[in-house]
Amino acid sequence: MPKQEPSASLFSLEPAIDRRPLKVTPNTSLIETITIMGKARSSCILPSLNLLLDTAFLTEARGSGVLVIQDAQIFGVFTDADALQVIASGRNLAEMKVAELMRQPVFTLSQSDTVDIFTALSLLRQHQIRHLPIIDAGGQLLGMVTLESIRQALQLDELLRSRQLAEVISTPIVQTSVTTSVLGIAQLMVEHQVNSVVLTAGGTKADIEPVGLVMDRDIIQLQALQVNLSQTQAQTIMQTPLLNCEPTESILAAYWKMQQRRVQQFIVSDECGKILGIVTPTNFLKTLDVALMRRSVEQLQRSIEQFENKKTELLQSSDANIKLEVQQTPAELMEQLQCNRLLTAMALRIRKSLNWDEILNTTVAEVRQFLQTERVIIYRFNLDLSGTVVVESVASGWQPALNSTIQDTCFGKNYAQSYKEGRTLVAEDIYTAGFTQCHIDILALYNIRASLIVPILQKEHLWGLLCAYHCSEPRYWRQFEVDLLQQLATHVAIAIQQSELYQQVQSELTERRRAEEQLLVSLKEKEILLKEVHHRVKNNLQTISSLLRLQSDYIKDEKALASFKDSQNRIRSMALIHEKLYQSKDLFRIDFAEYIRELATNLLRSYSARAQTVTLKIDAQDIWLNIDTAIPCGLIINELVLNSLKHAFRPKNKKPQISIAIHSINSGKFRLTISDNGVGLPKDIDFKDTESLGLQLVCTFTEQLEGTIDLDNSQGTQFIIEFAELQ
């Protein structure tokens, strides 16, 4: 819709005239005529073009009728209803001329100062036609007026918002199966004089749920493509899914849904699912009282004129006082002060709080109060340029828009890029701002009459919009109000970015805590499992030790019995490590000092007959070893202590003593010293090359520890082993 000048009348016929109607000569064949109609409307059914609904709607209307003209004279009109009738007859369209089926006489309307848009509407309704040629005073064709072009030019949003769909439902309803041929559908349309048929999964009963809809234009389009209609099922061209509305819904709200779904008709059903009728965007022009529509437009026209008069007076007053601009009035100074306070408060809130909802809700409430307007919202975009009202402050008595999701089919092509570039939209009256009809319908649905919109940008990304709306009447937005909203939008963008970063950090922390909790649970489960493993290993080793003890009861040979006993002690030393690990809070390390004491005590008890006078001295403080290091180290202690108990002491030893010491030395190494004050090893024995199993095991375990072993035989026997903990 072209932009109207402020003084333009809403009753003007000019915006409703289509200056490019389709034309053919009387000798044009029907098949060529139908092809021309099909080509005119073909762009409407190409989703890839993503046309605005307004554009598709008017293009569809242009393709619904052709003027038959010869020598600049209008001979007749050929419409889609005429095309459908001849298609349903099955006649050869290539052999027929359009003059044979064109409608005559042709009703026309001469454009003049006394003719307005309601004159054209009354003629269309009076003669029950859809196409009205407009001619000038000399009888020359100027263009065509249709119900669709009137709908785009006539501003009736206030009226449509208060009227229910039940008032504009078209009947009768014709239903048939999806398997019916397209030719059969055409014949049904002609028989019942309808332009649409509802398709069901099976049968024609009223209570069967509809699955699709076929319009007359769909059939004409197929015929233009020369498709065999008798062999094509209706389900191949049906429109689905269907938009279904309740009869109590307002006409304007239903049209808004239609625009969001990009459909040009919808079904009205009752609570039981029974279809009551089909509604198109022009139904109300055929049913609502013309006088009622005229009064609605008159009221809107008066409000526009009153606003223009007030604005003129305001501008004249400003011109008269232009010399006093430097000396601002107290009222202006107070307004500027309030602006500064609002911006300062917003900045402080951002610094003090990370609560996104609290900051933005307080902001829109304060802005609405300061601007003395009815609605202020923050609108957030989705990736497809649909969006949701995420924050709103609205005066009592006006319909809330909070959480409403809006798909404005006009937005992407008309406004998005401009907002990304930082454009501010100032509209004093939506009906004189040059908006498309679908955009006006959305604004009117929420009673919006004037709007001030600034983008919320995060670098190159269009996050959303900060919108101030006046609902009761048009409004003149002053420059300082525009500046205020622009600065607030910058603060809002900072608040949103700060909050989103905070939320991202919180989300990451929550995810990390969740992972840590899962890890702790997993570790706890593994700890229980590992304890059970150590417990079972210890039990199994004790079982082996017990079996060795039982077997030793049947052995009479002293050497064999000693070997059994030595093996039993080795197994006990390993079992003791697993027992310590099972009982410890740390499943990977044991308190080696405590282990040495218990191991040595068990060995003394095992050889109590020989060790009753032996003194045990242990020097070990705060030494913790892992299991891989503790087991060979424990077996070394086991072998050397047993060796001392069995061979070191003679009866003449008055104070036999065995010493075990382990200390941490530099570079993370340990020094283990095992000594006795006994007779010492014979000088001719090389402990690293001997047949003694015990000493062989000591050397083997030292190698396993990747350590070194030395012998001091000067005073008794002293073995010194240095090693590092195995990793």
SULJO-V806822 format. One record per residue. N is the residue number from 1. OMEGA is omega in degrees with one decimal (* if undefined). NEAR is the number of other C-alpha atoms within 10 Angstrom. D_CENTER is the distance of its C-alpha to the mean C-alpha in Angstrom with 2 decimals. Layout:
n: (N;N)
omega: (OMEGA;OMEGA)
near: (NEAR;NEAR)
d_center: (D_CENTER;D_CENTER)
//
This chain:
n: (1;2;3;4;5;6;7;8;9;10;11;12;13;14;15;16;17;18;19;20;21;22;23;24;25;26;27;28;29;30;31;32;33;34;35;36;37;38;39;40;41;42;43;44;45;46;47;48;49;50;51;52;53;54;55;56;57;58;59;60;61;62;63;64;65;66;67;68;69;70;71;72;73;74;75;76;77;78;79;80;81;82;83;84;85;86;87;88;89;90;91;92;93;94;95;96;97;98;99;100;101;102;103;104;105;106;107;108;109;110;111;112;113;114;115;116;117;118;119;120;121;122;123;124;125;126;127;128;129;130;131;132;133;134;135;136;137;138;139;140;141;142;143;144;145;146;147;148;149;150;151;152;153;154;155;156;157;158;159;160;161;162;163;164;165;166;167;168;169;170;171;172;173;174;175;176;177;178;179;180;181;182;183;184;185;186;187;188;189;190;191;192;193;194;195;196;197;198;199;200;201;202;203;204;205;206;207;208;209;210;211;212;213;214;215;216;217;218;219;220;221;222;223;224;225;226;227;228;229;230;231;232;233;234;235;236;237;238;239;240;241;242;243;244;245;246;247;248;249;250;251;252;253;254;255;256;257;258;259;260;261;262;263;264;265;266;267;268;269;270;271;272;273;274;275;276;277;278;279;280;281;282;283;284;285;286;287;288;289;290;291;292;293;294;295;296;297;298;299;300;301;302;303;304;305;306;307;308;309;310;311;312;313;314;315;316;317;318;319;320;321;322;323;324;325;326;327;328;329;330;331;332;333;334;335;336;337;338;339;340;341;342;343;344;345;346;347;348;349;350;351;352;353;354;355;356;357;358;359;360;361;362;363;364;365;366;367;368;369;370;371;372;373;374;375;376;377;378;379;380;381;382;383;384;385;386;387;388;389;390;391;392;393;394;395;396;397;398;399;400;401;402;403;404;405;406;407;408;409;410;411;412;413;414;415;416;417;418;419;420;421;422;423;424;425;426;427;428;429;430;431;432;433;434;435;436;437;438;439;440;441;442;443;444;445;446;447;448;449;450;451;452;453;454;455;456;457;458;459;460;461;462;463;464;465;466;467;468;469;470;471;472;473;474;475;476;477;478;479;480;481;482;483;484;485;486;487;488;489;490;491;492;493;494;495;496;497;498;499;500;501;502;503;504;505;506;507;508;509;510;511;512;513;514;515;516;517;518;519;520;521;522;523;524;525;526;527;528;529;530;531;532;533;534;535;536;537;538;539;540;541;542;543;544;545;546;547;548;549;550;551;552;553;554;555;556;557;558;559;560;561;562;563;564;565;566;567;568;569;570;571;572;573;574;575;576;577;578;579;580;581;582;583;584;585;586;587;588;589;590;591;592;593;594;595;596;597;598;599;600;601;602;603;604;605;606;607;608;609;610;611;612;613;614;615;616;617;618;619;620;621;622;623;624;625;626;627;628;629;630;631;632;633;634;635;636;637;638;639;640;641;642;643;644;645;646;647;648;649;650;651;652;653;654;655;656;657;658;659;660;661;662;663;664;665;666;667;668;669;670;671;672;673;674;675;676;677;678;679;680;681;682;683;684;685;686;687;688;689;690;691;692;693;694;695;696;697;698;699;700;701;702;703;704;705;706;707;708;709;710;711;712;713;714;715;716;717;718;719;720;721;722;723;724;725;726;727)
omega: (-178.7;-179.3;179.5;170.2;-178.0;-177.5;-177.4;-178.8;176.1;179.4;-175.4;178.1;-172.4;-177.9;-177.3;-177.1;173.3;-174.4;-177.9;179.2;177.2;-178.4;172.1;175.3;-178.8;-176.8;178.9;179.7;179.9;-178.0;178.0;179.3;179.8;177.5;177.4;178.3;-179.8;179.3;-179.4;-176.7;-174.2;-178.9;-178.6;-175.0;176.6;-178.0;-177.3;178.8;177.6;-178.3;170.9;-178.9;177.5;-179.2;179.0;-178.6;-179.5;176.9;177.3;179.5;179.4;-178.6;-177.5;-179.9;-179.1;174.0;177.3;-171.6;173.8;-178.5;177.1;179.0;179.9;-179.5;-177.3;178.4;175.8;-173.7;178.2;176.1;176.6;179.0;-179.2;-178.2;-178.8;176.0;-179.3;-179.0;179.4;-178.7;-179.4;-175.2;-178.0;-177.1;-176.8;177.0;-178.3;180.0;-178.0;-174.8;-178.7;-177.5;176.4;-5.9;179.7;176.5;-179.4;178.7;178.4;-179.9;177.9;-179.3;-177.3;-178.0;176.5;-174.4;178.8;172.9;179.0;-179.8;180.0;178.3;178.2;-179.9;-177.8;-176.3;179.2;178.4;-178.9;-174.9;-178.1;177.1;177.4;-178.6;177.7;-177.1;179.6;178.8;179.1;-178.1;175.5;-177.6;-176.1;173.2;176.2;175.8;-179.1;180.0;175.2;178.8;-178.5;-176.3;-172.9;-176.6;-177.7;-174.7;179.5;-179.9;-176.1;178.9;-176.9;-177.7;-178.0;179.7;-178.5;-177.3;-173.1;-178.9;176.2;177.6;2.4;177.2;177.7;179.7;175.3;-177.2;178.4;-178.6;177.5;179.8;178.3;176.8;177.0;176.4;179.8;179.7;176.3;179.7;179.4;-178.5;-175.7;179.0;176.4;178.6;176.9;177.9;178.3;179.2;177.0;-179.9;178.8;176.9;-176.7;-179.4;-174.6;-175.8;178.3;-175.1;179.3;179.5;-178.8;-176.6;175.5;178.5;179.2;-178.9;177.9;-179.7;179.1;178.5;177.7;179.3;177.8;177.6;178.6;175.4;177.7;-173.6;-177.8;-178.4;-179.9;-180.0;-176.5;-176.3;179.9;-178.5;-176.7;177.1;-177.5;-2.9;-177.8;171.6;-175.6;-179.4;177.9;-176.5;-179.3;-179.2;179.9;-178.9;-177.2;178.8;178.5;178.3;177.1;176.9;179.5;179.5;178.8;180.0;178.9;175.0;-176.6;174.3;178.7;-176.9;173.9;-177.6;176.7;-176.7;-178.8;179.7;179.5;-178.9;179.5;-179.1;178.6;-178.6;173.7;-178.4;-179.6;-177.7;-175.7;178.0;179.5;-170.3;-176.9;-178.7;-177.9;179.6;178.3;178.6;179.5;179.8;179.0;179.2;177.8;179.5;178.3;179.4;179.7;-179.5;177.5;-179.1;178.6;178.8;179.8;178.8;178.5;-178.5;178.3;178.2;-179.9;-179.9;177.8;177.6;179.2;179.6;-178.7;-176.1;-174.1;-179.8;-177.0;-174.9;-178.2;178.9;-177.2;178.3;177.0;-179.8;179.6;177.6;179.2;178.1;178.8;178.2;178.7;176.1;-179.2;178.2;-179.5;179.9;179.0;179.6;178.6;179.8;179.2;179.6;179.9;-178.9;-173.3;-170.9;173.3;-179.7;-176.3;-177.7;-177.4;-178.6;-173.3;178.3;177.1;-179.0;-176.7;178.6;-179.0;178.2;179.7;179.3;-178.9;-178.6;-177.8;179.0;-171.1;-175.1;170.6;-176.9;165.8;-172.4;-176.6;-178.2;168.1;-178.2;-178.8;-179.9;162.5;-177.9;-177.3;174.3;-174.1;178.8;-179.5;166.5;-175.4;178.6;-179.4;178.7;179.2;-176.9;178.6;177.4;-176.5;179.2;175.4;176.0;-173.0;172.6;179.7;-176.3;178.8;-166.6;-172.8;-176.7;-169.5;-166.9;-168.8;-176.3;179.7;178.4;177.7;179.5;175.2;-178.2;172.5;-179.1;177.7;-179.7;179.4;179.0;-176.3;-176.9;177.7;-175.2;179.5;178.2;171.7;-175.3;-178.9;177.5;176.8;-178.9;-179.6;179.4;-178.9;179.5;178.4;173.4;-176.7;-179.7;176.8;-175.2;173.9;-170.4;175.3;-178.2;171.2;-173.4;170.6;-171.1;-179.0;-174.7;175.5;-177.3;-176.8;-177.5;169.3;-169.6;170.8;-175.9;171.4;-171.7;-171.0;-175.4;173.6;-177.3;173.8;-178.8;179.4;-172.9;-179.0;175.6;176.8;179.7;179.9;-177.9;178.5;179.1;178.0;178.7;176.8;178.0;178.7;179.0;177.8;-179.3;-179.4;-179.6;179.4;-179.2;-179.6;176.6;178.5;179.3;178.4;178.1;179.5;179.2;178.6;178.4;178.2;179.5;178.9;177.9;178.9;178.6;178.7;178.4;178.1;179.1;178.7;177.3;179.7;178.6;178.5;178.6;179.9;178.0;178.4;179.4;-178.8;176.0;179.6;178.4;178.9;-179.3;-178.7;177.7;178.6;179.8;-179.5;177.9;177.3;177.9;178.2;178.8;179.8;178.6;177.3;179.5;179.1;-179.4;-177.8;179.0;-177.5;-177.9;-178.4;-178.1;-174.5;-179.8;178.8;179.4;178.6;178.7;177.3;-177.3;177.0;178.9;179.0;179.1;177.2;179.9;178.8;-179.7;177.0;179.6;-179.3;178.0;179.5;177.2;179.2;178.4;180.0;-177.1;-174.3;173.3;177.5;-174.9;-176.1;-179.5;176.2;174.9;-170.6;178.0;179.1;179.3;-179.3;-178.6;-177.0;179.8;-178.4;178.9;178.7;179.3;177.9;179.7;-179.2;-180.0;-174.4;-177.8;-178.7;-170.2;-174.5;179.1;-177.0;177.0;-179.4;179.1;-177.1;178.1;-179.4;-179.4;171.8;176.7;179.9;-179.2;176.1;-172.6;-178.7;179.0;-173.7;-176.1;178.1;179.3;178.1;179.3;175.2;179.2;-179.4;-175.3;-176.2;177.2;177.8;179.5;178.0;-179.1;-174.9;-169.3;-169.1;-168.0;175.2;-179.2;-176.7;175.6;-176.8;-179.4;179.3;-177.3;173.8;-178.6;175.5;-179.8;174.8;-178.5;175.3;178.3;-174.7;176.6;175.5;-179.9;178.1;175.2;178.6;-179.9;178.3;-174.9;172.7;179.1;-177.8;-172.7;-179.6;179.8;174.0;-174.7;-178.2;-178.5;171.2;-172.0;179.3;179.3;-176.0;179.2;179.5;-179.1;-178.1;-179.3;175.4;178.7;179.2;179.3;179.4;-179.0;176.3;175.6;178.4;177.3;-176.6;-177.7;178.7;178.9;178.3;-178.4;172.7;-173.1;-175.1;179.3;-173.4;-179.5;178.7;175.8;179.4;-179.7;175.0;-175.8;172.7;-179.0;178.9;-179.8;*)
near: (14;11;13;15;10;14;11;13;16;21;19;16;24;17;20;23;20;20;14;10;20;18;18;19;19;20;13;15;19;24;22;17;24;29;19;20;27;23;14;19;21;17;17;19;14;11;8;7;9;14;18;20;23;21;16;21;20;20;19;22;21;23;22;25;26;25;25;25;16;14;7;10;12;22;18;22;25;26;21;19;19;16;26;22;17;19;23;21;12;12;10;11;18;12;9;17;18;26;20;12;18;20;17;12;10;16;17;19;18;18;17;11;8;8;14;17;20;18;14;25;21;14;17;21;15;10;10;10;14;17;27;23;22;22;17;13;9;7;15;13;20;17;18;24;29;24;24;23;23;22;20;21;21;21;21;19;22;17;17;23;20;12;19;18;24;18;15;22;19;18;11;14;15;20;22;20;21;25;16;17;19;28;23;17;29;26;19;19;21;19;11;13;13;18;17;23;25;26;28;22;15;16;14;16;12;15;12;16;17;25;18;22;25;23;19;20;21;20;25;22;21;18;22;19;14;11;13;12;20;15;11;17;18;27;21;12;17;20;19;14;12;17;17;19;22;18;21;13;16;20;26;24;22;26;25;22;18;21;24;18;15;17;20;17;23;20;21;24;17;14;8;7;15;15;22;19;21;24;23;18;22;18;20;22;20;17;13;15;10;17;10;11;18;16;13;17;21;15;11;19;19;11;15;23;15;14;19;19;12;14;15;12;12;13;12;12;11;13;11;10;10;10;9;11;9;7;9;10;11;9;9;12;12;12;16;15;12;13;21;13;12;18;18;13;13;20;17;12;18;21;11;9;13;18;17;18;13;11;21;22;17;15;26;23;18;16;22;21;16;14;17;12;19;20;29;28;26;25;25;19;18;14;8;8;17;17;20;19;19;19;21;24;24;20;17;9;7;14;12;15;19;16;13;12;16;18;22;19;21;21;16;14;12;13;12;15;13;13;19;18;13;15;15;17;17;19;21;23;24;21;23;18;18;15;19;22;21;22;17;19;26;22;19;22;20;17;21;23;20;24;24;21;23;25;27;27;20;15;9;9;10;21;19;25;22;21;20;29;26;24;21;13;16;23;22;18;16;9;8;13;17;18;14;17;22;20;13;23;22;16;19;24;18;17;23;22;14;18;19;15;13;15;15;12;12;12;12;12;12;12;12;12;12;12;12;12;12;12;12;12;12;12;12;12;12;12;17;14;12;16;20;13;14;21;19;16;17;23;15;14;21;18;14;16;21;14;12;17;16;11;12;18;9;9;13;9;9;9;10;12;18;13;13;17;18;19;16;21;21;21;21;23;27;22;24;21;25;25;20;21;23;24;14;14;12;13;18;15;19;24;20;22;21;16;19;24;17;14;23;22;12;16;21;21;13;16;14;13;9;15;19;11;14;18;14;17;16;17;14;18;14;12;15;17;19;19;19;15;19;22;20;21;22;21;23;25;22;25;20;23;23;21;15;24;22;13;12;21;22;12;7;8;14;10;11;21;20;22;16;23;17;22;17;17;12;8;7;9;13;18;18;20;20;22;24;26;19;22;17;19;19;9;7;6;10;12;17;16;10;11;11;11;11;19;19;16;17;23;20;15;19;20;14;15;21;13;17;13;17;13;17;13;16;10;12;16;20;23;16;16;22;20;22;17;17;13;6)
d_center: (34.19;36.44;36.47;39.15;41.70;41.92;45.24;44.18;44.77;42.02;44.82;45.40;45.48;44.76;40.91;41.15;43.49;42.14;44.48;43.77;44.72;45.50;49.25;51.62;55.38;57.26;58.13;54.55;53.90;51.42;49.40;49.13;48.26;45.48;44.19;44.12;42.13;39.69;39.21;38.64;35.71;34.41;31.79;30.16;29.21;27.87;24.04;24.23;25.83;22.94;25.57;25.06;25.85;28.90;30.21;29.79;31.39;34.44;34.81;34.88;37.55;39.61;39.69;40.89;44.43;47.09;50.14;53.40;55.42;58.79;60.78;58.19;58.84;56.30;57.71;54.90;51.22;49.52;46.27;43.67;45.55;48.70;46.91;45.53;49.04;50.69;47.96;48.46;52.23;51.88;54.34;54.53;52.52;53.97;57.45;56.66;56.55;54.20;57.33;58.08;55.00;54.08;54.23;57.20;58.07;55.21;54.37;53.75;53.22;55.03;53.04;54.83;54.40;54.89;52.23;48.69;45.49;46.65;49.85;47.90;45.76;48.95;50.57;47.64;47.72;51.51;51.95;48.78;47.68;44.40;45.91;48.22;49.83;50.56;53.86;55.68;59.21;60.74;58.91;56.63;53.08;50.42;47.38;45.78;44.16;41.95;40.10;36.87;38.16;39.40;36.01;34.50;37.32;37.98;36.05;35.94;32.59;34.39;36.36;33.57;31.46;34.39;35.30;34.07;33.38;36.43;38.62;37.55;37.12;39.11;41.24;42.53;39.85;40.75;39.07;39.74;38.48;35.98;38.87;41.07;42.02;40.89;44.59;44.81;41.88;43.75;46.88;45.15;43.84;47.35;48.99;46.85;46.38;42.56;40.03;37.39;37.50;35.04;34.59;34.49;34.32;38.04;40.71;41.13;41.13;39.25;37.38;35.82;32.10;31.44;29.33;29.81;31.80;34.32;35.55;38.92;37.39;35.74;39.24;40.82;38.26;39.23;42.87;42.46;41.20;44.33;42.52;44.77;43.56;45.75;44.18;40.50;38.66;36.69;33.51;33.23;32.68;31.15;28.11;25.38;23.28;25.25;24.13;26.00;26.95;29.38;32.72;32.33;29.26;30.12;30.74;28.61;25.51;26.05;26.49;23.23;21.44;23.62;22.53;18.80;19.60;22.15;25.02;28.54;29.60;28.45;30.19;31.36;31.98;33.52;32.41;34.13;32.28;35.40;34.85;36.55;36.07;34.10;33.06;32.66;32.16;35.97;37.01;37.63;40.03;42.15;42.22;41.89;45.15;45.88;47.63;44.60;42.36;45.01;45.18;41.42;41.63;44.79;43.11;40.24;42.88;44.84;41.94;41.24;44.95;45.26;42.40;43.98;47.29;45.88;44.13;47.40;49.32;46.87;47.11;50.90;51.05;49.05;51.45;54.42;53.19;51.96;54.84;53.66;50.15;51.21;52.35;49.23;49.83;49.20;46.36;44.63;45.23;43.74;40.59;40.25;40.79;38.09;35.66;36.57;36.24;32.75;31.61;33.43;31.95;28.41;29.24;30.82;27.89;25.61;28.22;28.83;25.48;22.05;20.86;18.25;18.60;22.36;22.82;20.89;22.22;25.69;25.39;24.56;27.27;29.82;29.08;29.54;32.73;34.04;33.41;34.69;32.07;30.34;26.62;24.53;20.74;17.93;15.40;12.07;10.95;7.94;8.90;11.03;12.74;11.93;11.38;11.81;14.93;14.05;17.74;20.88;24.61;26.56;30.27;31.61;32.32;29.38;26.44;23.37;20.19;17.97;14.50;15.45;12.94;15.06;15.28;18.43;19.86;22.32;20.10;19.12;22.81;24.55;22.88;19.89;22.22;24.62;22.16;21.12;24.85;25.14;26.58;27.28;27.64;30.61;31.46;34.48;34.19;31.48;34.34;36.15;33.35;33.04;29.58;28.85;29.40;25.84;24.79;27.74;26.84;23.43;25.18;28.11;26.03;25.41;29.04;28.32;31.50;31.20;28.30;27.95;24.67;23.98;21.02;19.16;19.21;18.33;20.80;19.99;16.39;16.14;13.88;15.15;18.48;21.08;22.97;26.34;27.55;31.06;31.39;35.08;36.53;36.24;36.24;37.66;35.36;37.54;36.90;36.59;33.81;31.92;32.64;31.48;28.03;27.70;28.68;26.43;23.42;24.42;24.68;21.30;19.75;21.71;20.71;16.95;17.50;19.83;17.63;14.63;17.29;18.72;15.58;15.14;18.83;18.63;15.92;18.15;21.17;19.82;18.99;22.45;24.14;22.66;23.96;27.25;27.62;27.09;29.56;32.04;31.90;32.42;35.26;36.80;36.84;38.39;40.84;41.98;42.32;44.26;46.51;47.23;48.11;50.48;51.97;52.64;54.07;56.31;57.48;58.21;60.16;62.09;62.87;64.25;66.26;67.67;68.63;70.42;72.27;73.33;74.48;76.46;78.59;80.20;80.91;84.39;84.25;83.63;81.82;79.49;78.88;78.02;75.55;73.86;73.68;72.25;69.51;68.78;68.40;66.05;63.80;63.92;62.90;59.75;59.05;59.40;56.60;54.19;55.36;54.66;51.18;50.48;51.65;50.03;46.73;46.23;46.10;46.64;49.69;52.85;55.29;57.98;60.70;60.38;60.32;63.53;65.35;64.52;65.25;68.58;69.56;68.97;71.06;73.90;73.77;73.87;77.00;78.45;82.00;81.92;79.53;81.07;82.46;79.67;77.68;74.00;72.59;68.82;67.26;63.46;61.00;57.21;56.87;53.71;53.46;50.92;52.02;52.71;55.15;56.51;57.79;60.12;61.12;62.01;64.02;65.92;66.87;67.82;70.15;71.83;72.40;73.81;76.01;77.38;78.04;79.89;81.83;81.90;84.19;87.84;89.84;91.29;87.90;88.20;84.69;82.32;78.87;75.57;73.03;69.34;67.39;63.95;62.57;59.79;61.19;59.73;56.94;55.29;58.26;60.25;64.00;65.33;69.06;71.04;74.75;77.86;81.39;83.01;85.36;82.79;82.33;85.40;85.82;86.09;82.62;79.61;76.68;74.35;76.66;78.05;78.24;76.93;73.67;72.50;72.95;71.42;68.29;68.24;68.32;65.70;63.27;63.91;62.94;59.82;59.00;59.73;62.28;65.96;68.88;72.25;75.36;77.75;80.91;83.15;82.92;81.85;78.70;75.52;72.47;69.88;66.50;63.87;60.34;56.69;53.94;52.50;48.78)
//
